[in-house]
Structures are given as C-alpha cells and as structure tokens.
Amino acid sequence: MANQIEITDVHKSFGNHKILKGVNVVVQEGEVVCILGPSGSGKTTFLRCINFLERANAGRIILGDNRVDFSAATKKSIKAIRMNTAMVFQGYELFKHMTILQNVMEGLVTVRKVPKKKAMSVAMKALEKVGLADKASAYPSQLSGGQQQRIGIARAMALEPELMLFDEPTSALDPELVDEVLAIMKELAASGRTMIIVTHEMQFAYEVADKIIFMADGKVLESGTPDEVFNHPKEQRTQEFLSRLNFS
C-alpha cells in the first residue's frame, strides 16, 4: 500500500482567537489535494502548521517514518518533517542578493548538506523543468512575478520532498502570468508528486485535484472528489461559496 500522510486534529489559536478547530486531512502518496475556502478560514495557517512555520497548539502529523505531536515536537522531529516537505509561498520568498541558480541551490547546500557541485547539477535540472535554465545567472529583480514563482517551484522540486505545499501560489500574480505557473503545477501533478495546494483557482482545482477540501471557520466542512464537491456539494456553506464564484 502506498504511504499516506495523516494530519490529525490540528488546533491553532492566536491569543483568544481560534484559527483551526480540529482539522483532519489524509493525503495518499501521489495525491493532489486542493484546499478551498473563504479568506480567514484557516487554510494558510493549516499549511504553515504542517511544516512548523506556525506551531499548532494540538494535533499530530504522520509523514513517512515520522510521527510528531505538534505541541510536543522537538528540534529533531521538526527538522525531520521539514526535510520531507517543501513549500511554495504566495510572495516567492527568493533571496534578492542571490542569483536564480543560488536560490534553487540554497536549501540543498545549507539544509541537506549536498556538495555544491551536485547541488548545482540538481538545481539546473529543476530550472530546466520550469523552463528557466537560461535565467540561472539572473537575479530575482530581473524576472517577472510569474518567473519568480516558477523559481520558487523549482527550489521546492529540487529538494525532492515527500510532500509539496503550495500557499495560493498565483494570488500575487498579474492575471496574464497565472497560467504559466498553473501549467508547471499541472505537470508536477501529472508526474505523481504528492501535493497540498491552497488555491482560489477553481478551474485548476477541478481539473488537477484528486481530492477537494472545503474549509470555513477553522474546520473542514466538506471533502470529496472534484465532481462531488463542485457539482454535488452537500453543505450549504460550500454551496454558497461556489455560487458566489459562479462554479455551481
């Protein structure tokens, strides 16, 4: 049986404000899960809790051989999860003082301790996959937003993680640049990468996801196949959300 990633009963509060109220998500190996929901529903916080960019107050994650309780995680167990995940952010998060090649190599060299020569080879292959090998010596400021986001994806790909996380990767882009990023993500999905994607791109989610999760008010209200959630939503909250987006 393929490995599955289990993220169970995740709770997160900021002060007295409860953001996540017992979120459960299971992802099969090679599966693409798209998380949808209104702003403020906890989608990004959930994603950030998975790789400990935010510290959840309760819950656990099982990823490969690692079983970690969020509230009692040690530095060693956090590192083990981070070594098996990679995140693509809304705002690219590239190092402005580094070339594109150096940006893609950075995680391999500093986190994975890969020798520079090998890291350079791996990074170049990742850049080729996103169609930007010719930009290896350029700096982020010389690239469009769409190109910078493709670099962010190449950086995540180069790490060969068990799980790729995408936090609304097209939300900061001009509309005409969105398609080039979605095209790369479709290729990744087709190649069998395990992915959790927070997105507002409904058509993309419908076409690419194996599973759709709808979140609102810090909870998973509905999950199922794209056909089930988009065409036959059970929950009124899901129906209202989709109708406002003219996807019902």
MARKENU-624766 format. One record per residue (C-alpha): residue number from 1; x, y, z negated. Coordinates in Angstrom, 2 decimals, decimal comma. Each point is the difference from the previous one (the first is absolute). Layout:
REM MARKENU-624766
<n=NUM | px=X | py=Y | pz=Z>
...
END
This chain:
REM MARKENU-624766
<n=1 | px=0,00 | py=0,00 | pz=0,00>
<n=2 | px=1,26 | py=3,47 | pz=0,81>
<n=3 | px=1,08 | py=2,18 | pz=-2,88>
<n=4 | px=-2,53 | py=2,47 | pz=-1,26>
<n=5 | px=0,47 | py=3,24 | pz=-1,87>
<n=6 | px=-2,32 | py=0,50 | pz=-2,95>
<n=7 | px=-0,53 | py=3,41 | pz=-1,57>
<n=8 | px=-2,35 | py=-0,40 | pz=-2,93>
<n=9 | px=-2,03 | py=2,25 | pz=-2,32>
<n=10 | px=1,99 | py=3,18 | pz=0,60>
<n=11 | px=-0,86 | py=2,91 | pz=-2,29>
<n=12 | px=1,57 | py=3,44 | pz=0,18>
<n=13 | px=-0,82 | py=3,21 | pz=-1,84>
<n=14 | px=1,50 | py=3,46 | pz=0,07>
<n=15 | px=-0,76 | py=1,33 | pz=-3,46>
<n=16 | px=-3,72 | py=-0,57 | pz=-0,59>
<n=17 | px=-0,71 | py=-0,28 | pz=3,72>
<n=18 | px=-0,44 | py=-3,61 | pz=1,11>
<n=19 | px=1,24 | py=-0,41 | pz=3,59>
<n=20 | px=-0,04 | py=-3,78 | pz=0,39>
<n=21 | px=-2,58 | py=-2,11 | pz=-1,84>
<n=22 | px=0,94 | py=-3,63 | pz=0,49>
<n=23 | px=1,04 | py=-0,33 | pz=3,66>
<n=24 | px=0,51 | py=-3,51 | pz=1,39>
<n=25 | px=1,55 | py=-0,68 | pz=3,41>
<n=26 | px=1,28 | py=-3,27 | pz=1,48>
<n=27 | px=2,06 | py=0,06 | pz=3,18>
<n=28 | px=0,92 | py=-3,13 | pz=1,92>
<n=29 | px=3,40 | py=-0,29 | pz=1,65>
<n=30 | px=-0,14 | py=1,67 | pz=3,43>
<n=31 | px=-3,29 | py=1,73 | pz=-0,79>
<n=32 | px=-0,79 | py=3,66 | pz=0,71>
<n=33 | px=-2,19 | py=1,60 | pz=-2,65>
<n=34 | px=-1,38 | py=3,50 | pz=0,60>
<n=35 | px=-1,28 | py=1,99 | pz=-2,98>
<n=36 | px=-2,66 | py=2,59 | pz=0,75>
<n=37 | px=-1,86 | py=2,42 | pz=-2,20>
<n=38 | px=-0,69 | py=3,64 | pz=-0,77>
<n=39 | px=2,68 | py=2,34 | pz=-1,32>
<n=40 | px=0,51 | py=-0,44 | pz=-3,72>
<n=41 | px=-1,00 | py=-3,67 | pz=0,00>
<n=42 | px=3,41 | py=-1,16 | pz=-1,23>
<n=43 | px=1,33 | py=-1,51 | pz=3,25>
<n=44 | px=3,40 | py=1,70 | pz=-0,01>
<n=45 | px=0,45 | py=-0,47 | pz=-3,76>
<n=46 | px=-0,68 | py=-3,72 | pz=0,41>
<n=47 | px=2,59 | py=-0,24 | pz=2,76>
<n=48 | px=2,57 | py=1,87 | pz=-2,09>
<n=49 | px=-0,65 | py=-2,28 | pz=-2,98>
<n=50 | px=0,84 | py=-3,09 | pz=2,07>
<n=51 | px=3,67 | py=0,97 | pz=0,30>
<n=52 | px=0,18 | py=1,96 | pz=-3,27>
<n=53 | px=0,13 | py=3,50 | pz=1,46>
<n=54 | px=-2,77 | py=0,41 | pz=-2,57>
<n=55 | px=-0,14 | py=-2,09 | pz=-3,15>
<n=56 | px=-3,37 | py=-1,71 | pz=-0,37>
<n=57 | px=-1,38 | py=-0,24 | pz=-3,53>
<n=58 | px=-1,15 | py=-3,60 | pz=0,46>
<n=59 | px=-0,15 | py=-2,78 | pz=2,54>
<n=60 | px=2,51 | py=-2,26 | pz=1,68>
<n=61 | px=1,52 | py=-0,83 | pz=3,36>
<n=62 | px=1,11 | py=-3,35 | pz=1,37>
<n=63 | px=2,33 | py=0,45 | pz=2,96>
<n=64 | px=2,06 | py=-2,97 | pz=1,13>
<n=65 | px=1,67 | py=-1,49 | pz=-3,08>
<n=66 | px=-0,60 | py=3,17 | pz=-1,98>
<n=67 | px=-2,87 | py=0,29 | pz=-2,46>
<n=68 | px=0,07 | py=3,39 | pz=-1,71>
<n=69 | px=-2,31 | py=1,63 | pz=-2,53>
<n=70 | px=-0,15 | py=3,69 | pz=0,86>
<n=71 | px=-0,09 | py=1,19 | pz=-3,61>
<n=72 | px=2,92 | py=-2,17 | pz=-1,15>
<n=73 | px=2,24 | py=0,09 | pz=3,08>
<n=74 | px=3,75 | py=0,12 | pz=-0,56>
<n=75 | px=2,53 | py=1,75 | pz=2,23>
<n=76 | px=0,97 | py=-3,42 | pz=1,37>
<n=77 | px=-3,57 | py=-1,00 | pz=0,87>
<n=78 | px=-0,74 | py=3,41 | pz=1,55>
<n=79 | px=3,10 | py=-0,32 | pz=2,16>
<n=80 | px=-1,11 | py=-3,49 | pz=1,09>
<n=81 | px=-3,34 | py=1,38 | pz=1,22>
<n=82 | px=1,62 | py=2,97 | pz=1,71>
<n=83 | px=2,48 | py=-2,29 | pz=1,76>
<n=84 | px=-2,94 | py=-1,79 | pz=1,60>
<n=85 | px=-2,09 | py=3,04 | pz=0,96>
<n=86 | px=0,51 | py=3,06 | pz=2,19>
<n=87 | px=-2,18 | py=3,08 | pz=0,25>
<n=88 | px=-0,78 | py=2,40 | pz=2,82>
<n=89 | px=-1,12 | py=3,35 | pz=-1,40>
<n=90 | px=-2,34 | py=2,72 | pz=1,25>
<n=91 | px=2,79 | py=2,56 | pz=0,12>
<n=92 | px=2,78 | py=-2,14 | pz=1,53>
<n=93 | px=2,36 | py=0,54 | pz=-3,00>
<n=94 | px=3,12 | py=0,05 | pz=2,19>
<n=95 | px=3,30 | py=1,39 | pz=-1,25>
<n=96 | px=0,45 | py=3,25 | pz=1,91>
<n=97 | px=3,80 | py=0,03 | pz=-0,34>
<n=98 | px=0,37 | py=-3,50 | pz=1,49>
<n=99 | px=-0,16 | py=-1,09 | pz=3,62>
<n=100 | px=-2,84 | py=-2,27 | pz=1,08>
<n=101 | px=2,32 | py=-3,02 | pz=-0,04>
<n=102 | px=1,22 | py=0,87 | pz=-3,51>
<n=103 | px=-3,60 | py=0,35 | pz=-1,20>
<n=104 | px=-0,89 | py=-3,49 | pz=1,23>
<n=105 | px=3,23 | py=-1,48 | pz=-1,40>
<n=106 | px=-0,28 | py=1,63 | pz=-3,43>
<n=107 | px=-2,22 | py=-2,58 | pz=-1,70>
<n=108 | px=1,98 | py=-2,88 | pz=1,41>
<n=109 | px=3,31 | py=1,41 | pz=-1,26>
<n=110 | px=-0,98 | py=1,46 | pz=-3,38>
<n=111 | px=-2,79 | py=-2,38 | pz=-1,10>
<n=112 | px=0,77 | py=-3,25 | pz=1,80>
<n=113 | px=3,79 | py=0,47 | pz=-0,07>
<n=114 | px=0,26 | py=-1,02 | pz=3,67>
<n=115 | px=3,47 | py=0,77 | pz=1,48>
<n=116 | px=-0,09 | py=3,18 | pz=2,09>
<n=117 | px=0,86 | py=-1,68 | pz=3,28>
<n=118 | px=-2,83 | py=-2,53 | pz=-0,33>
<n=119 | px=-2,39 | py=2,68 | pz=-1,28>
<n=120 | px=0,76 | py=2,09 | pz=3,07>
<n=121 | px=-0,84 | py=-2,94 | pz=2,27>
<n=122 | px=-3,26 | py=-0,74 | pz=-1,81>
<n=123 | px=-0,94 | py=3,70 | pz=0,02>
<n=124 | px=0,63 | py=0,33 | pz=3,73>
<n=125 | px=-2,21 | py=-3,02 | pz=0,71>
<n=126 | px=-2,77 | py=1,58 | pz=-2,08>
<n=127 | px=0,38 | py=3,27 | pz=1,91>
<n=128 | px=-0,24 | py=-1,90 | pz=3,28>
<n=129 | px=-3,26 | py=-1,58 | pz=-1,15>
<n=130 | px=-1,56 | py=3,43 | pz=-0,59>
<n=131 | px=1,42 | py=1,37 | pz=3,25>
<n=132 | px=2,40 | py=2,49 | pz=-1,58>
<n=133 | px=3,47 | py=-1,55 | pz=0,35>
<n=134 | px=0,99 | py=3,02 | pz=2,10>
<n=135 | px=-0,64 | py=2,26 | pz=-3,03>
<n=136 | px=2,44 | py=-1,80 | pz=-2,33>
<n=137 | px=2,35 | py=2,97 | pz=-0,30>
<n=138 | px=-2,74 | py=2,64 | pz=-0,24>
<n=139 | px=-1,24 | py=1,54 | pz=-3,24>
<n=140 | px=-3,64 | py=-0,07 | pz=-1,23>
<n=141 | px=-0,50 | py=3,71 | pz=0,76>
<n=142 | px=0,68 | py=-0,72 | pz=3,68>
<n=143 | px=-2,87 | py=-2,49 | pz=0,24>
<n=144 | px=-3,77 | py=0,37 | pz=0,26>
<n=145 | px=-2,22 | py=-1,10 | pz=-2,87>
<n=146 | px=-0,97 | py=-3,13 | pz=1,90>
<n=147 | px=3,63 | py=-0,88 | pz=0,61>
<n=148 | px=0,86 | py=0,62 | pz=-3,66>
<n=149 | px=-2,78 | py=-2,34 | pz=-1,08>
<n=150 | px=1,24 | py=-2,65 | pz=2,41>
<n=151 | px=3,41 | py=0,36 | pz=-1,69>
<n=152 | px=-1,74 | py=-0,54 | pz=-3,33>
<n=153 | px=-1,49 | py=-3,21 | pz=1,39>
<n=154 | px=3,40 | py=-1,09 | pz=1,38>
<n=155 | px=1,54 | py=0,58 | pz=-3,44>
<n=156 | px=-2,63 | py=-2,23 | pz=-1,61>
<n=157 | px=0,33 | py=-2,67 | pz=2,72>
<n=158 | px=3,78 | py=-0,14 | pz=-0,39>
<n=159 | px=-0,40 | py=-1,23 | pz=-3,58>
<n=160 | px=-1,97 | py=-3,07 | pz=1,20>
<n=161 | px=-2,34 | py=0,22 | pz=-3,01>
<n=162 | px=-2,57 | py=-2,61 | pz=-0,92>
<n=163 | px=-2,57 | py=2,80 | pz=-0,19>
<n=164 | px=-0,19 | py=3,29 | pz=1,90>
<n=165 | px=-2,03 | py=2,83 | pz=-1,53>
<n=166 | px=-1,34 | py=2,91 | pz=2,07>
<n=167 | px=-1,44 | py=3,06 | pz=-1,71>
<n=168 | px=-2,14 | py=1,81 | pz=2,61>
<n=169 | px=2,95 | py=0,06 | pz=2,42>
<n=170 | px=-1,77 | py=2,15 | pz=2,59>
<n=171 | px=-1,71 | py=2,54 | pz=-2,29>
<n=172 | px=2,76 | py=2,63 | pz=0,31>
<n=173 | px=0,25 | py=-0,27 | pz=3,79>
<n=174 | px=-1,46 | py=2,15 | pz=2,74>
<n=175 | px=-2,77 | py=-1,96 | pz=1,76>
<n=176 | px=2,04 | py=-0,49 | pz=3,19>
<n=177 | px=2,79 | py=-1,70 | pz=-1,99>
<n=178 | px=-2,20 | py=-2,49 | pz=-1,83>
<n=179 | px=-0,20 | py=-2,58 | pz=2,78>
<n=180 | px=3,75 | py=-0,53 | pz=0,25>
<n=181 | px=0,17 | py=-0,93 | pz=-3,68>
<n=182 | px=-3,09 | py=-2,23 | pz=0,14>
<n=183 | px=1,46 | py=-1,80 | pz=3,03>
<n=184 | px=3,10 | py=-0,96 | pz=-2,01>
<n=185 | px=-2,18 | py=-1,16 | pz=-2,89>
<n=186 | px=-2,09 | py=-2,14 | pz=2,35>
<n=187 | px=3,18 | py=-1,67 | pz=1,23>
<n=188 | px=1,04 | py=-0,66 | pz=-3,60>
<n=189 | px=-3,38 | py=-1,51 | pz=-0,79>
<n=190 | px=0,17 | py=-2,23 | pz=3,09>
<n=191 | px=3,47 | py=-1,20 | pz=-1,04>
<n=192 | px=-1,34 | py=-1,49 | pz=-3,23>
<n=193 | px=1,17 | py=2,57 | pz=-2,55>
<n=194 | px=-1,87 | py=0,03 | pz=-3,30>
<n=195 | px=-1,40 | py=3,51 | pz=-0,37>
<n=196 | px=-2,24 | py=2,07 | pz=-2,27>
<n=197 | px=-1,05 | py=3,20 | pz=1,75>
<n=198 | px=-1,88 | py=2,93 | pz=-1,52>
<n=199 | px=-1,49 | py=1,79 | pz=2,99>
<n=200 | px=-2,76 | py=2,27 | pz=1,28>
<n=201 | px=0,45 | py=-1,34 | pz=3,54>
<n=202 | px=-3,20 | py=-2,01 | pz=0,21>
<n=203 | px=0,39 | py=-1,34 | pz=3,54>
<n=204 | px=3,56 | py=-1,10 | pz=-0,75>
<n=205 | px=-1,14 | py=-1,78 | pz=-3,18>
<n=206 | px=-2,83 | py=-1,70 | pz=1,89>
<n=207 | px=2,35 | py=-1,25 | pz=2,72>
<n=208 | px=3,03 | py=-0,98 | pz=-2,09>
<n=209 | px=-1,10 | py=-1,08 | pz=-3,48>
<n=210 | px=-0,64 | py=-3,56 | pz=-1,06>
<n=211 | px=-1,70 | py=1,33 | pz=-3,12>
<n=212 | px=-1,61 | py=3,34 | pz=-0,82>
<n=213 | px=-0,23 | py=1,25 | pz=-3,57>
<n=214 | px=-2,26 | py=2,92 | pz=-0,86>
<n=215 | px=0,90 | py=1,89 | pz=-3,16>
<n=216 | px=-1,93 | py=2,71 | pz=-1,82>
<n=217 | px=0,24 | py=1,39 | pz=-3,53>
<n=218 | px=3,04 | py=-2,11 | pz=-0,83>
<n=219 | px=-1,57 | py=-3,34 | pz=0,87>
<n=220 | px=-0,23 | py=-2,40 | pz=2,91>
<n=221 | px=-3,67 | py=0,21 | pz=0,97>
<n=222 | px=0,10 | py=-2,23 | pz=3,06>
<n=223 | px=2,37 | py=-2,19 | pz=1,96>
<n=224 | px=-0,25 | py=-2,25 | pz=3,02>
<n=225 | px=0,89 | py=-0,31 | pz=3,65>
<n=226 | px=-0,17 | py=3,14 | pz=2,15>
<n=227 | px=-3,27 | py=-1,27 | pz=1,49>
<n=228 | px=-1,52 | py=-0,59 | pz=-3,44>
<n=229 | px=0,98 | py=3,35 | pz=-1,50>
<n=230 | px=-0,46 | py=2,24 | pz=3,04>
<n=231 | px=-3,04 | py=-1,62 | pz=1,60>
<n=232 | px=-1,76 | py=-1,60 | pz=-2,98>
<n=233 | px=0,99 | py=1,93 | pz=-3,14>
<n=234 | px=-1,80 | py=-1,25 | pz=-3,10>
<n=235 | px=0,60 | py=2,94 | pz=-2,35>
<n=236 | px=-1,86 | py=3,28 | pz=0,40>
<n=237 | px=3,19 | py=1,93 | pz=-0,80>
<n=238 | px=1,77 | py=-1,72 | pz=2,90>
<n=239 | px=-2,92 | py=0,71 | pz=2,30>
<n=240 | px=0,03 | py=3,68 | pz=-0,92>
<n=241 | px=3,75 | py=0,28 | pz=0,53>
<n=242 | px=-0,11 | py=-1,64 | pz=3,41>
<n=243 | px=-3,07 | py=1,95 | pz=1,15>
<n=244 | px=1,78 | py=3,29 | pz=-0,73>
<n=245 | px=2,81 | py=-1,18 | pz=2,24>
<n=246 | px=-2,44 | py=-1,11 | pz=2,72>
<n=247 | px=1,17 | py=-3,58 | pz=-0,35>
<n=248 | px=-3,23 | py=-1,74 | pz=-0,80>
END
